[in-house]
Amino acid sequence: DGGITQSPKYLFRKEGQNVTLSCEQNLNHDAMYWYRQDPGQGLRLIYYSQIVNDFQKGDIAEGYSVSREKKESFPLTVTSAQKNPTAFYLCASSMRPGQGTDTQYFGPGTRLTVL
Amino acid sequence: QKEVEQNSGPLSVPEGAIASLNCTYSDRGSQSFFWYRQYSGKSPELIMSIYSNGDKEDGRFTAQLNKASQYVSLLIRDSQPSDSATYLCAVTFLGSGSARQLTFGSGTQLTVLP
């Protein structure tokens, strides 16, 4: 059963803690992405990776870090430097990054709440 | 600054009517346009993609693109209560490192009344 999985579904963090959100895909897609969604707003790009061992900052990368050691996996760490991390985090992947017809597909999301 | 603008709504239509959702974008060079549907608390799912001027139909959904006016729309015919969701317009812009980045509008909330 192909798709994108994210875990956990819900995550609670105390202030000052780092937390890592998992994203795995078995679609054999080259590119992976992390977005953040706040209530009533669209998605904002945090980081993206077009190939293993390479990634670029998106529009709101401050306070976040990523790694891409395997094609299937693109974990996101929310660090204590991120001042307002409560949000819905969405991972996506796409097959042909850089091509105009490339389509992104989304995982089910992780809802992070800071206590 | 790459921008995608949508009316936030809420937009209410009666069951069986046509729902019309609109989106404008700032970059004249954009080439790829997508509509995603997002139910409350869920992740976005792709409904339509369109790349050239004109209409593209898929079942009850029709996407319309006018690059000269920098305008893309989504029509939903015979609207059903199950169509009630937030509809996100997304446009591909050329970002850093020659990668195309997807920029999303804030979404239009649609309610179909039984």
Interface residues (C-beta under 8 A of the other chain):
Chain A: Y33 Y35 G40 Q41 G42 L43 R44 L45 Y48 Q50 Q56 K57 G58 L90 P97 G98 Q99 G100 T101 D102 T103 Q104 Y105 F106 G107 P108 G109
Chain B: V4 S8 Q31 S32 F34 Y36 K42 S43 P44 E45 L46 S49 Y51 L88 T92 G95 S96 G97 S98 A99 R100 Q101 L102 T103 F104 G105 S106 G107
